[in-house]
Amino acid sequence: MLYRYVGSRLGQSLIVLFGAVAISFALTNLIGKPSDVLGGPFMTADQRAALNAQLGYDQPLLPRFGNFLVNLVTGDFGVSYRSNENAMKVVMETLPNTLVLVLSALLLASAISLVLAIFSVRHREGVADRALRRSVGVFQGMPNFWLALMLILLLSVQVPLLPSFGFNEPAALVLPMLAMAIPIVPIQFRIFRGQLLDVMGKNFVEAMRARGLSERSIVYRHGLRNIVGPAVTLTALQLGYLIGGSLVVETVFSWPGIGNLVVSAVQARDFAVVQAIIIVVAAFYVLLNLVADVVVLLIDPRTRKGTA
């Protein structure tokens, strides 16, 4: 049953990944040709045509897409027009910086959300719980670019505590990490709180209360164990979302990651790098969802029944 489920999910993941590849190829080819940037204003029409032929842009769209897919299968993602290096190599050089930022933000947001959810459940429907829910909801509507600018204004300009750009010291991680973590705290908080409240209303929890177990013991020993499955799925979704959504934050803070790289690549029409970034982000998102589904299937017997 497990192998059949994994095989089915793997097939669905490959279809999604193919769709991402096709869309990325179509979009990057709609915004013009690299010769428009590489050639400059002084290149003649014959020279521009020769450059397009050299880069393969003298062919129709469908044959180019076929060649593109064949090259992907063989591991050839094209060459960056700016650095004259393999496009995937250029992306992989900046990917670790993005992963450091994204993982730090996700861990911080998950820790804050879990602590707040536990506090809210233990004091549910009290004054503190209602105030906490209203306060957390305020942050959900904050765009991360606005939050990033406010953090720079407050903690780098008004009170010069932290650097606002670059990656030269560990302190430079703090502001972009906060800008990415704060907007997802309300989402995680609501889901963690909802799952804990659902568990706390089960019959076996009432039986534990009848036996004299404290509310704290029930939450920590039994409630948290039953939200592992939803937490794993949510973490995978948020990680994929953060990787794909790092563009704005990395640009504001001049963080040397794939978000900053894709902005410069689009401006230069470095299509090979743009396509490589889209494929990497899509592959991460698909892989994380697949791994999360399999992990939940292994650790939660209830999902195995549903899958069967």
VENNORJO-V748007 format. One record per residue. N is the residue number from 1. RES is the residue in three letters. PHI is phi as a letter, one per 40 degrees, with the letter a starting at -180 (* if undefined). OMEGA is omega in whole degrees, 0 to 359 (* if undefined). BURIAL is # if it has 24 or more other C-alpha atoms within 12 Angstrom, else .. Layout:
n->N res->RES phi->PHI omega->OMEGA burial->BURIAL
n->N res->RES phi->PHI omega->OMEGA burial->BURIAL
This chain:
n->1 res->MET phi->* omega->181 burial->.
n->2 res->LEU phi->c omega->182 burial->.
n->3 res->TYR phi->c omega->179 burial->.
n->4 res->ARG phi->c omega->180 burial->.
n->5 res->TYR phi->c omega->179 burial->.
n->6 res->VAL phi->c omega->178 burial->.
n->7 res->GLY phi->c omega->178 burial->.
n->8 res->SER phi->c omega->179 burial->.
n->9 res->ARG phi->c omega->179 burial->#
n->10 res->LEU phi->c omega->177 burial->#
n->11 res->GLY phi->c omega->177 burial->.
n->12 res->GLN phi->c omega->180 burial->.
n->13 res->SER phi->c omega->179 burial->#
n->14 res->LEU phi->c omega->177 burial->.
n->15 res->ILE phi->c omega->179 burial->.
n->16 res->VAL phi->c omega->181 burial->.
n->17 res->LEU phi->c omega->177 burial->#
n->18 res->PHE phi->c omega->178 burial->.
n->19 res->GLY phi->c omega->178 burial->.
n->20 res->ALA phi->c omega->179 burial->#
n->21 res->VAL phi->c omega->181 burial->#
n->22 res->ALA phi->c omega->181 burial->#
n->23 res->ILE phi->c omega->179 burial->.
n->24 res->SER phi->c omega->179 burial->#
n->25 res->PHE phi->c omega->181 burial->#
n->26 res->ALA phi->c omega->183 burial->.
n->27 res->LEU phi->c omega->181 burial->.
n->28 res->THR phi->c omega->179 burial->#
n->29 res->ASN phi->c omega->178 burial->#
n->30 res->LEU phi->c omega->186 burial->.
n->31 res->ILE phi->c omega->176 burial->.
n->32 res->GLY phi->h omega->182 burial->.
n->33 res->LYS phi->b omega->180 burial->#
n->34 res->PRO phi->d omega->180 burial->#
n->35 res->SER phi->c omega->178 burial->#
n->36 res->ASP phi->c omega->179 burial->#
n->37 res->VAL phi->c omega->184 burial->#
n->38 res->LEU phi->c omega->185 burial->.
n->39 res->GLY phi->c omega->182 burial->.
n->40 res->GLY phi->g omega->185 burial->.
n->41 res->PRO phi->c omega->186 burial->.
n->42 res->PHE phi->c omega->180 burial->.
n->43 res->MET phi->c omega->179 burial->.
n->44 res->THR phi->c omega->180 burial->.
n->45 res->ALA phi->c omega->180 burial->.
n->46 res->ASP phi->c omega->178 burial->.
n->47 res->GLN phi->c omega->178 burial->.
n->48 res->ARG phi->c omega->178 burial->#
n->49 res->ALA phi->c omega->179 burial->.
n->50 res->ALA phi->c omega->179 burial->.
n->51 res->LEU phi->c omega->177 burial->#
n->52 res->ASN phi->c omega->178 burial->.
n->53 res->ALA phi->c omega->179 burial->.
n->54 res->GLN phi->c omega->181 burial->.
n->55 res->LEU phi->c omega->178 burial->#
n->56 res->GLY phi->g omega->183 burial->.
n->57 res->TYR phi->c omega->174 burial->#
n->58 res->ASP phi->c omega->181 burial->.
n->59 res->GLN phi->c omega->174 burial->.
n->60 res->PRO phi->c omega->187 burial->.
n->61 res->LEU phi->c omega->184 burial->.
n->62 res->LEU phi->c omega->175 burial->.
n->63 res->PRO phi->c omega->178 burial->.
n->64 res->ARG phi->c omega->179 burial->.
n->65 res->PHE phi->c omega->177 burial->#
n->66 res->GLY phi->c omega->177 burial->.
n->67 res->ASN phi->c omega->179 burial->.
n->68 res->PHE phi->c omega->179 burial->#
n->69 res->LEU phi->c omega->178 burial->#
n->70 res->VAL phi->c omega->179 burial->.
n->71 res->ASN phi->c omega->178 burial->.
n->72 res->LEU phi->c omega->180 burial->#
n->73 res->VAL phi->c omega->180 burial->.
n->74 res->THR phi->c omega->178 burial->.
n->75 res->GLY phi->g omega->180 burial->.
n->76 res->ASP phi->c omega->181 burial->.
n->77 res->PHE phi->c omega->180 burial->#
n->78 res->GLY phi->g omega->184 burial->#
n->79 res->VAL phi->b omega->176 burial->#
n->80 res->SER phi->c omega->181 burial->#
n->81 res->TYR phi->c omega->183 burial->#
n->82 res->ARG phi->c omega->184 burial->.
n->83 res->SER phi->c omega->182 burial->.
n->84 res->ASN phi->g omega->177 burial->.
n->85 res->GLU phi->b omega->176 burial->.
n->86 res->ASN phi->d omega->185 burial->.
n->87 res->ALA phi->c omega->180 burial->#
n->88 res->MET phi->c omega->177 burial->#
n->89 res->LYS phi->c omega->178 burial->#
n->90 res->VAL phi->c omega->180 burial->#
n->91 res->VAL phi->c omega->183 burial->#
n->92 res->MET phi->c omega->177 burial->.
n->93 res->GLU phi->c omega->180 burial->.
n->94 res->THR phi->c omega->183 burial->#
n->95 res->LEU phi->d omega->179 burial->#
n->96 res->PRO phi->d omega->178 burial->.
n->97 res->ASN phi->c omega->177 burial->#
n->98 res->THR phi->c omega->180 burial->#
n->99 res->LEU phi->c omega->176 burial->#
n->100 res->VAL phi->c omega->180 burial->#
n->101 res->LEU phi->c omega->185 burial->#
n->102 res->VAL phi->c omega->181 burial->#
n->103 res->LEU phi->c omega->178 burial->#
n->104 res->SER phi->c omega->180 burial->#
n->105 res->ALA phi->c omega->181 burial->#
n->106 res->LEU phi->c omega->179 burial->#
n->107 res->LEU phi->c omega->179 burial->#
n->108 res->LEU phi->c omega->181 burial->#
n->109 res->ALA phi->c omega->181 burial->#
n->110 res->SER phi->c omega->180 burial->#
n->111 res->ALA phi->c omega->180 burial->.
n->112 res->ILE phi->c omega->183 burial->#
n->113 res->SER phi->c omega->182 burial->#
n->114 res->LEU phi->c omega->179 burial->#
n->115 res->VAL phi->c omega->179 burial->#
n->116 res->LEU phi->c omega->180 burial->#
n->117 res->ALA phi->c omega->178 burial->#
n->118 res->ILE phi->c omega->178 burial->#
n->119 res->PHE phi->c omega->182 burial->#
n->120 res->SER phi->c omega->181 burial->#
n->121 res->VAL phi->c omega->181 burial->#
n->122 res->ARG phi->c omega->178 burial->#
n->123 res->HIS phi->b omega->188 burial->.
n->124 res->ARG phi->c omega->180 burial->.
n->125 res->GLU phi->g omega->174 burial->.
n->126 res->GLY phi->c omega->181 burial->.
n->127 res->VAL phi->c omega->181 burial->.
n->128 res->ALA phi->c omega->180 burial->.
n->129 res->ASP phi->c omega->181 burial->.
n->130 res->ARG phi->c omega->178 burial->.
n->131 res->ALA phi->c omega->180 burial->.
n->132 res->LEU phi->c omega->181 burial->#
n->133 res->ARG phi->c omega->178 burial->#
n->134 res->ARG phi->c omega->182 burial->.
n->135 res->SER phi->c omega->181 burial->.
n->136 res->VAL phi->c omega->181 burial->#
n->137 res->GLY phi->c omega->180 burial->.
n->138 res->VAL phi->c omega->185 burial->.
n->139 res->PHE phi->c omega->183 burial->#
n->140 res->GLN phi->c omega->182 burial->.
n->141 res->GLY phi->c omega->182 burial->.
n->142 res->MET phi->c omega->174 burial->.
n->143 res->PRO phi->c omega->184 burial->.
n->144 res->ASN phi->c omega->178 burial->#
n->145 res->PHE phi->c omega->177 burial->#
n->146 res->TRP phi->c omega->179 burial->.
n->147 res->LEU phi->c omega->179 burial->#
n->148 res->ALA phi->c omega->179 burial->#
n->149 res->LEU phi->c omega->179 burial->#
n->150 res->MET phi->c omega->178 burial->.
n->151 res->LEU phi->c omega->177 burial->#
n->152 res->ILE phi->c omega->181 burial->#
n->153 res->LEU phi->c omega->185 burial->.
n->154 res->LEU phi->c omega->190 burial->.
n->155 res->LEU phi->b omega->176 burial->.
n->156 res->SER phi->b omega->183 burial->.
n->157 res->VAL phi->b omega->181 burial->.
n->158 res->GLN phi->c omega->177 burial->.
n->159 res->VAL phi->b omega->188 burial->.
n->160 res->PRO phi->c omega->180 burial->.
n->161 res->LEU phi->c omega->189 burial->.
n->162 res->LEU phi->b omega->176 burial->#
n->163 res->PRO phi->c omega->185 burial->#
n->164 res->SER phi->b omega->180 burial->#
n->165 res->PHE phi->a omega->175 burial->#
n->166 res->GLY phi->g omega->183 burial->#
n->167 res->PHE phi->a omega->186 burial->#
n->168 res->ASN phi->c omega->182 burial->.
n->169 res->GLU phi->a omega->181 burial->.
n->170 res->PRO phi->d omega->181 burial->.
n->171 res->ALA phi->c omega->179 burial->.
n->172 res->ALA phi->c omega->179 burial->#
n->173 res->LEU phi->c omega->192 burial->#
n->174 res->VAL phi->c omega->185 burial->#
n->175 res->LEU phi->c omega->177 burial->#
n->176 res->PRO phi->c omega->177 burial->#
n->177 res->MET phi->c omega->178 burial->#
n->178 res->LEU phi->c omega->181 burial->#
n->179 res->ALA phi->c omega->179 burial->#
n->180 res->MET phi->c omega->186 burial->#
n->181 res->ALA phi->c omega->188 burial->#
n->182 res->ILE phi->d omega->182 burial->#
n->183 res->PRO phi->c omega->181 burial->#
n->184 res->ILE phi->c omega->178 burial->#
n->185 res->VAL phi->c omega->180 burial->#
n->186 res->PRO phi->d omega->180 burial->#
n->187 res->ILE phi->c omega->180 burial->#
n->188 res->GLN phi->c omega->180 burial->#
n->189 res->PHE phi->d omega->181 burial->#
n->190 res->ARG phi->c omega->181 burial->#
n->191 res->ILE phi->c omega->178 burial->#
n->192 res->PHE phi->c omega->180 burial->#
n->193 res->ARG phi->c omega->179 burial->#
n->194 res->GLY phi->c omega->179 burial->#
n->195 res->GLN phi->c omega->179 burial->#
n->196 res->LEU phi->c omega->179 burial->#
n->197 res->LEU phi->c omega->178 burial->#
n->198 res->ASP phi->c omega->179 burial->.
n->199 res->VAL phi->c omega->183 burial->#
n->200 res->MET phi->c omega->178 burial->#
n->201 res->GLY phi->c omega->181 burial->.
n->202 res->LYS phi->c omega->182 burial->.
n->203 res->ASN phi->c omega->183 burial->.
n->204 res->PHE phi->c omega->177 burial->.
n->205 res->VAL phi->c omega->176 burial->#
n->206 res->GLU phi->c omega->178 burial->.
n->207 res->ALA phi->c omega->178 burial->.
n->208 res->MET phi->c omega->178 burial->.
n->209 res->ARG phi->c omega->180 burial->.
n->210 res->ALA phi->c omega->178 burial->.
n->211 res->ARG phi->c omega->175 burial->.
n->212 res->GLY phi->g omega->178 burial->.
n->213 res->LEU phi->c omega->181 burial->.
n->214 res->SER phi->c omega->179 burial->.
n->215 res->GLU phi->c omega->180 burial->#
n->216 res->ARG phi->c omega->180 burial->.
n->217 res->SER phi->c omega->180 burial->.
n->218 res->ILE phi->c omega->182 burial->#
n->219 res->VAL phi->c omega->187 burial->#
n->220 res->TYR phi->c omega->186 burial->#
n->221 res->ARG phi->c omega->185 burial->.
n->222 res->HIS phi->b omega->181 burial->#
n->223 res->GLY phi->c omega->182 burial->#
n->224 res->LEU phi->c omega->181 burial->#
n->225 res->ARG phi->c omega->184 burial->.
n->226 res->ASN phi->c omega->177 burial->#
n->227 res->ILE phi->b omega->181 burial->#
n->228 res->VAL phi->c omega->182 burial->#
n->229 res->GLY phi->d omega->177 burial->#
n->230 res->PRO phi->c omega->180 burial->#
n->231 res->ALA phi->c omega->179 burial->#
n->232 res->VAL phi->c omega->179 burial->#
n->233 res->THR phi->c omega->180 burial->#
n->234 res->LEU phi->c omega->180 burial->#
n->235 res->THR phi->c omega->179 burial->#
n->236 res->ALA phi->c omega->179 burial->#
n->237 res->LEU phi->c omega->181 burial->#
n->238 res->GLN phi->c omega->179 burial->#
n->239 res->LEU phi->c omega->176 burial->#
n->240 res->GLY phi->c omega->179 burial->#
n->241 res->TYR phi->c omega->182 burial->#
n->242 res->LEU phi->c omega->178 burial->#
n->243 res->ILE phi->c omega->179 burial->#
n->244 res->GLY phi->c omega->184 burial->#
n->245 res->GLY phi->c omega->182 burial->#
n->246 res->SER phi->c omega->186 burial->#
n->247 res->LEU phi->d omega->186 burial->#
n->248 res->VAL phi->c omega->183 burial->#
n->249 res->VAL phi->c omega->180 burial->#
n->250 res->GLU phi->c omega->178 burial->#
n->251 res->THR phi->c omega->181 burial->#
n->252 res->VAL phi->c omega->184 burial->#
n->253 res->PHE phi->c omega->183 burial->#
n->254 res->SER phi->f omega->181 burial->#
n->255 res->TRP phi->c omega->186 burial->#
n->256 res->PRO phi->c omega->180 burial->#
n->257 res->GLY phi->b omega->184 burial->#
n->258 res->ILE phi->c omega->176 burial->#
n->259 res->GLY phi->c omega->177 burial->#
n->260 res->ASN phi->c omega->181 burial->#
n->261 res->LEU phi->c omega->183 burial->#
n->262 res->VAL phi->c omega->178 burial->#
n->263 res->VAL phi->c omega->180 burial->#
n->264 res->SER phi->c omega->180 burial->.
n->265 res->ALA phi->c omega->178 burial->#
n->266 res->VAL phi->c omega->180 burial->#
n->267 res->GLN phi->c omega->180 burial->.
n->268 res->ALA phi->c omega->184 burial->#
n->269 res->ARG phi->f omega->176 burial->#
n->270 res->ASP phi->c omega->191 burial->#
n->271 res->PHE phi->c omega->182 burial->#
n->272 res->ALA phi->c omega->180 burial->#
n->273 res->VAL phi->c omega->179 burial->#
n->274 res->VAL phi->c omega->180 burial->#
n->275 res->GLN phi->c omega->179 burial->#
n->276 res->ALA phi->c omega->179 burial->#
n->277 res->ILE phi->c omega->181 burial->#
n->278 res->ILE phi->c omega->180 burial->#
n->279 res->ILE phi->c omega->180 burial->#
n->280 res->VAL phi->c omega->180 burial->#
n->281 res->VAL phi->c omega->179 burial->#
n->282 res->ALA phi->c omega->180 burial->#
n->283 res->ALA phi->c omega->177 burial->#
n->284 res->PHE phi->c omega->183 burial->#
n->285 res->TYR phi->c omega->181 burial->#
n->286 res->VAL phi->c omega->182 burial->#
n->287 res->LEU phi->c omega->180 burial->#
n->288 res->LEU phi->c omega->178 burial->#
n->289 res->ASN phi->c omega->179 burial->#
n->290 res->LEU phi->c omega->179 burial->#
n->291 res->VAL phi->c omega->180 burial->#
n->292 res->ALA phi->c omega->179 burial->#
n->293 res->ASP phi->c omega->181 burial->#
n->294 res->VAL phi->c omega->180 burial->#
n->295 res->VAL phi->c omega->178 burial->#
n->296 res->VAL phi->c omega->179 burial->#
n->297 res->LEU phi->c omega->182 burial->#
n->298 res->LEU phi->c omega->187 burial->.
n->299 res->ILE phi->c omega->183 burial->.
n->300 res->ASP phi->b omega->181 burial->.
n->301 res->PRO phi->c omega->182 burial->.
n->302 res->ARG phi->c omega->179 burial->.
n->303 res->THR phi->c omega->178 burial->.
n->304 res->ARG phi->c omega->176 burial->.
n->305 res->LYS phi->c omega->179 burial->.
n->306 res->GLY phi->c omega->179 burial->.
n->307 res->THR phi->c omega->179 burial->.
n->308 res->ALA phi->c omega->* burial->.
